[in-house]
Amino acid sequence: MKWSKLKNSIENFFADSVKGRVELRSTRYHKAHDHEGRGYITIDKKEIASFCSISAWNAEFKLAEDIRKISGATDYKNPDHQEDYYMAYSQAEGILHNQGIYSQYEFYDSLKSYLTLSIDDALKSDNLIILALAIFDRRLGKRRIPLQKESYRRHPALKIFYEFRCSVENIAI
């Protein structure tokens, strides 16, 4: 799906109170050797959350390297080390996702997944991008917003999104 169609499809889920103020953005760095880029979410043109491929991959590589050193699985050629060697990448990815660090591709995948989710499933998601989208969703009514307060304390950007939605809906925090 083209970026413009995906962006419009997601933004059509947004509540009227946030439409035009919250925007999904994406850019590619054409002068970079691999043309990688980033996705990001803005409120009133101010960037709140960024999902940069190069930053995410660097962080994942460094964390996986640390995990491999701790586990002693540092040689991918050694058959005894191979499973733990490659498992370190999965562990690193999980840790980084809990910290809100995603690549641009994961940003796109999360947006595509969001299109098929019910609001209840979105609110139960472990994916911080999906949780961010859910707080702006028109299917999340004003009475249910305060009930989500705990979910949105998991990450500073989620807290900002939650407080923004509460402020535009005139909900006391």
C-alpha positions as CSV (number, residue, x, y, z in Angstrom):
1,M,0.0,0.0,0.0
2,K,1.3,3.4,-0.9
3,W,2.3,5.7,2.0
4,S,-0.3,8.4,1.1
5,K,-3.1,5.8,1.1
6,L,-1.9,4.2,4.4
7,K,-1.6,7.6,6.0
8,N,-5.1,8.7,5.0
9,S,-6.6,5.3,6.0
10,I,-5.1,5.6,9.5
11,E,-5.9,9.3,9.9
12,N,-9.5,8.6,8.9
13,F,-9.8,6.7,12.2
14,F,-8.8,9.9,14.2
15,A,-11.4,11.6,16.3
16,D,-12.6,15.0,15.0
17,S,-10.9,16.7,17.9
18,V,-7.5,15.6,16.8
19,K,-7.9,15.6,13.0
20,G,-5.5,18.2,11.5
21,R,-3.5,18.5,14.7
22,V,-2.1,15.0,14.8
23,E,-0.2,13.9,11.7
24,L,1.6,10.8,10.6
25,R,4.7,11.6,8.7
26,S,7.4,9.7,6.8
27,T,10.6,10.7,5.0
28,R,13.4,9.0,3.2
29,Y,17.0,10.3,3.1
30,H,17.9,10.0,-0.5
31,K,21.5,10.9,0.0
32,A,22.0,8.1,2.5
33,H,23.7,5.1,1.0
34,D,20.6,2.9,1.4
35,H,17.9,5.6,1.2
36,E,16.6,4.7,4.6
37,G,14.4,7.1,6.5
38,R,12.0,7.4,9.4
39,G,8.4,7.7,10.3
40,Y,7.2,10.1,13.0
41,I,4.1,11.4,14.7
42,T,3.5,15.1,15.2
43,I,1.1,17.1,17.2
44,D,0.6,20.7,16.0
45,K,3.7,20.2,13.7
46,K,5.9,19.3,16.7
47,E,7.5,15.9,16.4
48,I,6.7,13.7,19.4
49,A,7.7,10.2,18.4
50,S,10.2,9.1,15.8
51,F,10.9,5.7,14.3
52,C,14.2,5.8,12.4
53,S,15.5,2.7,10.7
54,I,19.2,3.5,11.1
55,S,18.9,4.4,14.7
56,A,16.8,1.3,15.5
57,W,19.2,-1.0,13.7
58,N,22.3,0.5,15.4
59,A,20.7,0.1,18.8
60,E,19.6,-3.4,18.0
61,F,23.0,-4.5,16.9
62,K,24.7,-3.0,19.9
63,L,22.2,-4.5,22.4
64,A,22.4,-7.9,20.6
65,E,26.2,-7.8,20.8
66,D,26.0,-7.1,24.6
67,I,23.5,-10.0,25.0
68,R,25.8,-12.4,23.1
69,K,28.8,-11.4,25.2
70,I,26.8,-12.1,28.4
71,S,25.5,-15.4,27.1
72,G,28.9,-16.4,25.7
73,A,27.4,-17.0,22.3
74,T,29.8,-14.9,20.3
75,D,30.8,-17.2,17.4
76,Y,28.0,-17.7,14.8
77,K,30.1,-20.4,13.1
78,N,30.2,-22.6,16.2
79,P,27.1,-24.9,16.1
80,D,26.8,-24.7,19.9
81,H,26.5,-20.9,19.8
82,Q,24.3,-20.4,16.7
83,E,20.9,-20.6,18.4
84,D,21.8,-18.2,21.2
85,Y,23.7,-16.0,18.8
86,Y,20.7,-15.4,16.6
87,M,18.3,-15.4,19.6
88,A,20.1,-12.3,20.8
89,Y,18.6,-10.2,18.0
90,S,15.1,-11.3,18.9
91,Q,15.7,-10.4,22.6
92,A,17.3,-7.1,21.6
93,E,14.3,-6.2,19.4
94,G,11.8,-7.0,22.2
95,I,13.7,-4.8,24.7
96,L,13.9,-1.9,22.2
97,H,10.2,-2.2,21.4
98,N,9.4,-1.8,25.1
99,Q,11.5,1.3,25.0
100,G,9.6,2.6,22.0
101,I,12.4,2.2,19.5
102,Y,11.1,0.9,16.2
103,S,12.4,1.1,12.6
104,Q,10.5,2.9,9.8
105,Y,9.5,-0.5,8.4
106,E,8.1,-1.5,11.8
107,F,6.2,1.8,11.9
108,Y,4.7,0.9,8.5
109,D,3.9,-2.6,9.6
110,S,2.2,-1.3,12.8
111,L,0.1,1.1,10.7
112,K,-1.0,-1.7,8.4
113,S,-1.8,-3.9,11.4
114,Y,-3.9,-1.1,13.0
115,L,-6.2,-1.1,10.0
116,T,-7.5,-4.6,10.9
117,L,-7.7,-4.2,14.7
118,S,-10.8,-3.5,16.8
119,I,-10.3,-0.7,19.3
120,D,-10.2,-3.2,22.2
121,D,-7.5,-5.2,20.5
122,A,-5.5,-2.0,19.8
123,L,-5.7,-0.9,23.5
124,K,-4.4,-4.3,24.6
125,S,-1.5,-4.3,22.2
126,D,2.1,-4.4,23.4
127,N,3.1,-2.3,20.3
128,L,3.6,1.3,21.4
129,I,2.8,2.6,17.9
130,I,-0.6,0.8,17.9
131,L,-1.3,2.2,21.4
132,A,-0.4,5.7,20.2
133,L,-2.8,5.4,17.3
134,A,-5.6,4.0,19.6
135,I,-5.6,7.1,21.8
136,F,-6.4,9.3,18.8
137,D,-9.1,6.9,17.5
138,R,-12.7,8.1,17.3
139,R,-13.8,4.6,18.4
140,L,-12.3,5.3,21.8
141,G,-15.1,7.3,23.3
142,K,-14.7,10.1,25.9
143,R,-15.9,7.9,28.7
144,R,-13.3,5.3,28.0
145,I,-10.3,7.6,27.7
146,P,-9.8,8.1,31.4
147,L,-9.8,4.3,31.9
148,Q,-6.7,4.0,29.7
149,K,-4.5,6.2,31.9
150,E,-2.3,3.3,33.2
151,S,-1.6,2.0,29.7
152,Y,-0.3,5.4,28.6
153,R,2.3,5.8,31.4
154,R,4.5,3.1,29.8
155,H,6.4,5.6,27.6
156,P,6.9,9.4,27.7
157,A,5.5,9.8,24.1
158,L,2.4,7.8,25.0
159,K,1.9,10.1,28.1
160,I,2.1,13.1,25.8
161,F,-0.5,11.6,23.4
162,Y,-2.8,10.7,26.3
163,E,-2.6,14.2,27.8
164,F,-3.2,15.8,24.5
165,R,-6.3,13.8,23.8
166,C,-7.6,14.5,27.3
167,S,-7.0,18.2,26.8
168,V,-8.8,18.4,23.4
169,E,-11.7,16.4,24.8
170,N,-11.9,18.6,28.0
171,I,-11.3,15.6,30.2
172,A,-9.7,16.2,33.6
173,I,-6.5,14.1,34.0
